[in-house]
Amino acid sequence: MIEQVNNTSRSQDLILGDNGCLLGSINDSVNSTADKERHLGRILLSIPESCCSKQKASSPFYYFGGFPWRLSAKLECSARTSNTNHFSVYVDCNPESQSTLWSCDAVIDIRLLSKKADTNCYTKKFTNKFSLNSNNWGFPAFLEWNTVRDPKNGFIQDGVIELEALIDIRNCMGVREFPEFDFTSSTHLTNMVLLVEGRPLFVNKDYLSLYSPVFDSLFNQNFLEKNQEKIELHDLKYDEFKELLEVVYPSHKKLNAENIEYILILADRFQIDYVIRKCEKFLIKTTEISAELKLVYADRYGFPQLQHHCMSEFKTTDEMKRLKKSEEYRSLSDKTKAALLEKMFKLL
């Protein structure tokens, strides 16, 4: 049985890591504020056993305490692992910054999760002051690879290894965080309750009215709801609508490939031009969404700049032929199909 191991502060096997490629995936992230000086973050990295190699597998960056964090793992067999194959893990904080004007004190637990009830997770802990010259720390010799692969320990299930980093941020310098809003409780800045799936969201109706003519009509014009302090909204999902509020409010939550579809649907429903424009800009810049799907969004929501961007992405007739065979092509309007045909003629 593997015993739980806890190493406090930096041990001898805590060495500055190297840069690596982006593999793996992020499954869960939590960013909650415990108090004004302290933030808690969690990153869970799932890695197929077949992808474990000397090349790093990394999560995307997620923001905790105002800084971007990333969890990485790889295999290493070198002098610093006593020439034995080890599972190595690292945490990055703000690695792309070239500034010396920031730092972040954090205590980090790294856990290799076991799926067996009688086996503890394997854990190591370190404390580091992250900065320009100390933005990547971890354990080259986290655990011997043979131990990780041993079925009796339960570290690999269905061919997947799960690694968790719990980030306890104690003090930060050089970051200005966006304000956070709690829509689940009333404050002196809230004057309206919106019920979505029977759950309350406390908002400021004047603020929402500035962004949305639909909310303005709902809150301020000759509707039954005008003088009500609680209004029920139908045909919505609570979590999705709450995320729309987080995009609209000054926290201005970032868009991503996972939320763009329902944020666009909601922004269109409530006629929030600010969010609609923000969505078009995101779709133009992102590389996580295919040109075919971007073209569907451009067609559906009338995004001329996005459509131009998509058209310019098609460089060959073969690409155009693949598009025509795609599921996305069937949902395009005749007008967009005509534009694609003209593009095809230009490429001939």
N, C-alpha and C positions, 0 to 999 in steps of 0.2 A: 504493500500500500504506500502511496506517495503521501508524505507528510507535508503539511502546509509550512512554508518557509517565509519568514518575514525578515527583510533586511532594512534597517532604518539607516538614513543618511546614505552617502556614497560609499560603496564597497569597492574593492580593488577591481572587480570585473565591470564596474560602471565606467564606460569609455565613450568618448564622443563618437557618434555614428557617422556613416557616410551617406551621401545622397543616393537615392534609388528611384526605380521606375514606379509608376502607378499601376497597381494591380489590386485584386481583392475587391471588397465592397463594404460599405457602411450599412449596418442593420439598425442601429439605434443610437440616438443621441439625446442627452438631457442637459439643458442649460438652465439651472435654477439658482436664484440668489438666496443665500442663507442670511447674509447681512451685508452692510455696505462695503465691507473690506474683503468679503470672502465669497467665492463662487464655486459651485460644484459642477463638474462636467463628467460625462460618461461616453466613451466610444467603444463600440463592439465591432471587432473586425473578424469576418468569417473568411477563412482561406481554404480552398480545396487542397487536400494533401498532395494531389498531383502537381499543384502549382508551387509547392515549397521548394525553393532552390536558393542559390547564392544571390539571385536577383530579388530585391525587396518587393514584398507585397504590402501595399499601403492603403489606408482609408483615404477618402477625400478630406479636405480641411473642414473643420467645424469650429465655430467661434464660441469660446468660453471666456468670460472676463474681458471681452474686447479683443482677444488675440486669436489667431487661427492655430488650431491644434491638429495633429495627425498622428495616428498610430501605425507603426510598421513592424514587419517581421521578415526574417530570412533565415537561411541555413548558413552556418559558418564553421569552418575547420581551419584553424590557424594557431599561431603561437599563443594568442590571448585566450584560446579555448583549449589549451594544452593539446593541440593537434587532434582533438576529438570532435566529431560532428555534433554541433549544438544548435538548438533552436534559439535564435537571437531576436530580441525585441527592442524597439526604440520609440521614443516620443519626440516629435518636433513641435516647437513653439515659435511661430513667426519667423520661419527660416528664410523667407524671401526678402526680409527687411535688411537694408544696408545701413540703417541708422544705429547710432550708439545711445540714443536718447530714450531707450525703453528698457524695462526689465520686468520680470514676473517671478515671484517666489511661489513655488508650488510643491506640494507633497503628492506623489503619484503612486498608486497601487496598480501593478500590472498583474493580471490574473489569467492563467490558463485554465479554462473552464472544463470540468469533468462532468460527463453525463451519467456517471455511476453514483448511486445513492450512498455507497459506503466509501467513496473516495473524495477527499477534500480538493477544492481548487488549489492549484499550485500558485503561490503568490510571492512576489517580491516588491519591496517598497523602496523609493528613494526620494530625497529632497534635493531640489536644485533651484538656483537662481538663474532663470533663463534670461539670456541677453544676446547681443550680437555675436559674441565669441563663445557662447554656451547655449546654443539654440536647439541642440539635439543630444539627448542623453538616453541611456538604456543599458541593457545587459547583453553583451556578446555571448556569454555563457549562461543564458537564462535557465536552460534545462537540456540535458543530453537528448539528442534526437531519438535514440533507441528507446528512451523512457517515454517520450511523447508518443511514439508509435506502438508501444506495448498495449495490447487490447485490454489487459486487466486494469489499466489506469483510467480508461474511458475518456481520454483526451481527444480521440477522433471518433466521430459518429457519422455514419453515412458518407465517409470520405471527406469530412469537413472538420477543421480545427477552429475553435472559437477562442478569441483572445479579447480581454477586456482591460481598459484603462480607466481608472477612477481618478479624476484630476481635482485636487483640492487646492484652489488658488488662495493664497494667504495675503499677498500684497502685489499691487501692480503700479508701474510708473510709466508714463508716456502714452497713455491711451485715454481717449474720451469716448465713453460708451454712449450708444443711443439710449434714449429713455425707454423704460419698459412699462407696459400698462397691464394692469390686472382687470380683466373684464368680468371677473367672477364675483366682485364685491363692489359695493357702493362707496363713492368718495365725494368730496365737495365739488369735484369736477364732473360728476355724472348727474343727469337729470331725466334719464329715460331707461326703461328696461325693455329689451327685446327678447322675446321668448322664441327659441329655436329648438325644435324637438323637445319642448317642455322644459328646457333649461334656460335660466336667465343669463343675459349678457348686459352689463351696465355700461351705458354709453352716454356721450354728450350729443344731444340731437342737433344743437346749433353747429357743432363741428362737422357732423356727417352731412348736414344740409348744405354746407359750403362746397362739398365734393360731389354731391349727388342730387340732381333735381327730383329723383324718385323719392328720396328721403325727405327732401324739402316739402314736397307735396304731401307726403304721409304725415309729417310732423306739424306743418304750419298752415295748410290750406283747408278748404272746407270738406274735410273728411270726418267720419265718425271718430277716428283715432286722434283728432287734433288735440283734444283736451285730456287724453288719457296719458297716464304715466307708465303704462305697460301695454305693449303691442306684440301680438303673436305673428310671426312670419312663417309662412307655410312653404312646403316643397324645398326645404333647405336641409343641409347636414350641418350639425352644430360645429364640428371641428373645422369644416371648410369655411363656414361663414366667419368664425372666430379668426381664422387665418387671413381672410379678406380684411377684417378690421385691423389686424396687425400690419398689413401692407399700407392701409390708408392712414393710420395714426402715425405720429412723428417717429415712432420706432422704425417705420418703413422697412418691414421685414423683406428680405431678399427673395426674389423669385428663383425657382429652380425647375428642373425637368419634371419633378414629381408634382408640383403644385400649379404649374402654368395653365393646365387645361381647365381646372375648376375655378381658378382665380379669374381667368378670362370669361368664363360663363357667368360668374357672379358680377364681375365688373360691367359686363354688357347688360345684364338684367337690371342693375341699379344705375346704369348710365354714368359710371365713374370714369370720366375721360382721363384723369390723371393716371389711374391704374392701367387703363387700356393703352395709353401711350408708353407707359413703363413696360408693359408686356411686349409691345412691338420692338422696343429697343433691346430687351432681353433676348428675344427670338433671333434678332439679327446677329447678336454677339455670340450666343452660345454655340458650342460644338457638340453638345450632348443630345441634340435633336436633329433628326435627318432633314435634308433639304426637302424631301417629299412631304413630310409632315408639316414643315414650316410653310410650304406652299398651300397646304390645306387651311392652316390658320390664316394666312394672308387672304385667301379667297373668302373664307367664312366671315372675317371681321373687317374686311376692306382695308388692308394694310398695304398701300402702294410701295413704300420703301422696302418692306419685307419681301414683297413679290419681286421687286427689282433685284434684291439680294439673291433670292432663290434662282431667278433666271440666270444671273451671272455665274452661279455655281455649276451650271451644266455646261461642260466644255466640249463634249463629243456627242455624236449621234448615238453611240452605244448607251451612253447615260440616259439620253432621251427615250430610247427604246425600253430600257429597264423601268423608267418612270411610268411609261404607258402600260406596262404589265403589272404595276403595283396596285395594291388595294387603295392607296391614297388617291391614285389617278381617277378612280371611278367616282369619287365623291367631289371632284372639282366641277366648277360651273363651266358651261359652254364657252363663256367669255375667256376664262383662264386657259381652257383647252385650245382655243383659237390662238392665244398668245404663245402657247407652247409649240403649236404647229408652225407659227411664224419663226420662232427660235430655231426649230428643226431645219427649216429651209435655209436659214442663215449659216448653219453649220455644214450644210452639204457642199 
